[in-house]
């Protein structure tokens, strides 16, 4: 029984991280039809931001989180303003441009922070295990889970309960009509992209103490997040949440049965087969045509 | 429509390029340099493969390196089995298997004792994998950005599996210490003229075969699918079949490039099917010109050539990738059809200007006409 509980807890923590990454990806894709291949590198940038803030200013992981959000969000904002906004008419080319941005970020980190692995300290009070419902669990894992839920709720409120979210949804439905009503589409796009990037940054910050921080760490996360988006679709937050949970748990369970690689391969094959079976049902084809 | 004269010009450009690459060994005698050039030509083939599916059919395959790497591994397996055993165990087991406590040759290694099978497998294995993936995604009418995501995910997964299955694939180290490939009495050593010619002749053949394919009915339908998939579907063509066909052809060509690459490099490594190579292929293709076979091949040769002639140091390579990323973005933004289209872009501008000038004339004439009639 204990083994199953810990299994679920591991799966939940994988799912929480995935959720944060996929949430940003799905919001960006849902709103502007851009697949952001630099998303993994935003995750990486988040992890490096924590490392840098910790080394330079001796900050605690938790106090760095707002700064990480602002730093990575700022980079995302710049990327949208400088490049991506020129490519809304050519959806396939946004993939290339964002891949280019990813390369530049990765190489810039390699040149300025070094290619060697970096390590981030976990906050002292989260290292010890805690007892919950009679089980022992890592406090840090619970922290990740709680923060992911909090950010999910915040995102929900942002989209469905604020003026900004209203404008964002309006643009998603029909950009031209929304603009006629005086909504500044460019500004909303830039802020949406920045918000998605910021979420990826937070995810990067959260994984930084669990795994070593390296310039190419983003790739593996972003691939999983893509699978989440492909499986869950971008129409609803619920789809993203559900498929993060499914993929996170599948990853966790399969990894415990065999190993990480086989788990990834099986999950990938599963998603490809599911696409064939439910081409319309699991995700909506919304390639932007102008 | 492409005019007769443009077709002739294009054929001439292709011919000149092929003659140039075939003449290179007459002027280069340094074996090391020739090996480098052979490598660039292999990259040219690889980039051409992507141009077939991306430039002509609109299928952006971000996992092209999978086909390349698998082709490379096929060739390496065959050559490994023929290596004179130094550290091998009983029955000519490859050395890394001995280190990993594998006692019998795995079944999928067996057929690689035959060169005929190897050459077939180097093309067929990538093509079959592409077919299976393609069957799922094209039948489901997944297009555009999703193809890119799924192929990228496939690349990462297959790369992980190959590194993970160290007992059978050599893991991180790949397959090294290979013998020289020998066919019909000709030895294709990495530094030999024969290997260079082999690569150059294959690139030449592929350029013209590719051109013929793209000017055939199939090729025209593929280009129509790229421009408007739905309309082609309404004409009654089975879009998924055409897409899957070119996807497989592209994979097989990349597999061929992979086999050649093993000959040129003398090893196979999981880095051949890692994300950076796949990214490079897309960059070469985009920079050279995705919708032109020659452009794509030239893109690869020029970019890797410039890179190779500058430096090989680690910091330089990192800076170089940074520059490539920036160049890539600039090309995507301003020259979607790559450097090869510069001529067309300039010609288009001039034509537009010329067309704009006479276009104003009738306007003036029309306004002037009533006045003139009134004067009369």
Interface residues (C-beta under 8 A of the other chain):
Chain A: X35 X37 X83 X86 X87 X90 X91 X92 X93 X95 X96 X97 X99 X100 X101 X102 X103 X104 X106 X107 X108 X110 X111 X115 X216 X219 X220 X223 X226 X227 X229 X230 X259 X260 X261 X262 X264 X265 X268 X271 X272 X273 X275 X276 X279 X285 X287
Chain B: X58 X60 X62 X133 X135 X136 X137 X139 X140 X141 X142 X143 X144 X145 X146 X148 X149 X150 X152 X153 X154 X156 X157 X158 X160 X161 X163 X164 X275 X279 X282 X286 X315 X318 X319 X321 X322 X324 X325 X326 X328 X329 X332 X333 X336
